[in-house]
Amino acid sequence: MTPRPGPIEPTRTKRAIGIDVARSIALIGMVSVHVWPTTNKNDDMSLVYAVFAGRAAGLFALLAGVSIAFVERRSRGKLFGRTLWADRGALVTRGLLIMLAGLLLGYLEADVVTILPYFGILFLLVIPLYGRSNRVLIIAGVLFAILGPLLLFLFGDSLPEQPDSGADYTLTTIFQYPVPFVSDMLLIGQYPTLLWMAYICVGIVIGRQVLTSKKVALVVAAWGAGLALGTWFLSQFLLGAAGGFQRLVEATPAMTSEDIIDVLAYGPEDPMLPHTTGWWMAAVAPYSHTSLNLIHDLGCAMAVTGVVLLLTRSGGRIFSPFAAIGAMTLTLYSAHVVILAIGVLDPARPRVSLWVQIISFMLFALVWRSVMGKGPLEQIISDCSDWVRTKIRTPRQQRRRPRESSAEADVQRPPPAAAAAAAPGAPVPATAEPDAAGPPSSAPDHQPVYKRTSLRIPSLRRPSRMN
């Protein structure tokens, strides 16, 4: 039997504002990493890359898990039977449509790795874990964070790759290279889902909490800060005082010390680190896909989420523009990829490009949300997933209930009270009154509901009192 999570609180506006604001920070961070140069004029790491590289995408994935927990709330704790399968069918639909959107964006050949196909796979991989207890999700998250990087380190070099490693997948290339597509999506791609499932598991657990609570926000922020700082200091110790850097230099003669320092700071140019020694697993650099890097980015995402939940507890119009962006990140991210692909903004002027996109996204989101509600792509995916959920949740007998003619209804209708009162003193039979909306769901055999009725017989004289 599938374990059931704890009681689910109803969705509240304040909570939604906090999560949407955090999601807008993730989107702005991803846009900044794509637009802003990695280094500044002094050939040092830029502040944008130092803050958002890897962490913005990790925050995006964590909040995807929180959104899945919101789907659970719609079922009000009844995550079993037909309701559970209906929600899982809706998640499959959502994942396939998100992946389709990413594959269609791949035809534009933008100079970024589109994250949407990976997100679609994440929604598919979470199906066996949907509705499981918090303990199961935490254990699964730990296993993904530890075993995923280990599998990548041990077997990453032996898995087939797409001939053009820098190109996005499309509907055409997934049929041309099905095996490389699966290996990229699961393990050796830019956002390997077997590792990133750790974000989804932790996000679901966070989303199940009462996010309007100050205590919950503080706990999430504190745990996140602890994980982020702990993994960073552990990496510095392993690569410094423990002698890890010298081991890297000795085991990787093809790279100079400066090259190794760059990899440890900026992350690998390819999706995978060198596999010359296990000391590479001590790296915490962006996109290095080690356990320390994964847990560090997860901690940063939790800390940001907790702080934003604290700041938005009182609501306020000041957060409305950011909440509007966070409510339609799929649409705006797709628009960002289109903008990069057609080159409408000068890449040599990153400051102008970044601010133009942020301001235009904010204005569009505010106007569209006030007039239409959900974003265009969000509305399409929501309608499709709701349709699938309704089809699975509704029993076939209710979907195909035959309509009775008036003559048949007269035959099946119980006799009127006047007919039963023809013989005074006769026993009154119980009349069957089937529910107008169909048989109740609690009756598996669809038996009609019987109600006992009383019949008042008029009398010509006052009855005598019984002593």
Secondary structure as GFF3:
##gff-version 3
##sequence-region A 1 467
A	DSSP	alpha_helix	13	35	.	.	.	ID=ss1
A	DSSP	alpha_helix	47	52	.	.	.	ID=ss2
A	DSSP	alpha_helix	55	74	.	.	.	ID=ss3
A	DSSP	alpha_helix	81	105	.	.	.	ID=ss4
A	DSSP	three_ten_helix	106	108	.	.	.	ID=ss5
A	DSSP	alpha_helix	116	125	.	.	.	ID=ss6
A	DSSP	three_ten_helix	127	129	.	.	.	ID=ss7
A	DSSP	alpha_helix	134	155	.	.	.	ID=ss8
A	DSSP	three_ten_helix	156	158	.	.	.	ID=ss9
A	DSSP	alpha_helix	173	176	.	.	.	ID=ss10
A	DSSP	alpha_helix	178	183	.	.	.	ID=ss11
A	DSSP	pi_helix	184	188	.	.	.	ID=ss12
A	DSSP	alpha_helix	193	207	.	.	.	ID=ss13
A	DSSP	alpha_helix	214	239	.	.	.	ID=ss14
A	DSSP	alpha_helix	244	251	.	.	.	ID=ss15
A	DSSP	alpha_helix	257	266	.	.	.	ID=ss16
A	DSSP	three_ten_helix	278	282	.	.	.	ID=ss17
A	DSSP	alpha_helix	291	311	.	.	.	ID=ss18
A	DSSP	three_ten_helix	317	319	.	.	.	ID=ss19
A	DSSP	alpha_helix	320	326	.	.	.	ID=ss20
A	DSSP	alpha_helix	329	342	.	.	.	ID=ss21
A	DSSP	alpha_helix	350	371	.	.	.	ID=ss22
A	DSSP	alpha_helix	376	393	.	.	.	ID=ss23
A	DSSP	alpha_helix	396	399	.	.	.	ID=ss24
A	DSSP	alpha_helix	406	412	.	.	.	ID=ss25
A	DSSP	alpha_helix	417	420	.	.	.	ID=ss26
A	DSSP	beta_strand	431	432	.	.	.	ID=ss27
A	DSSP	beta_strand	450	451	.	.	.	ID=ss28
###
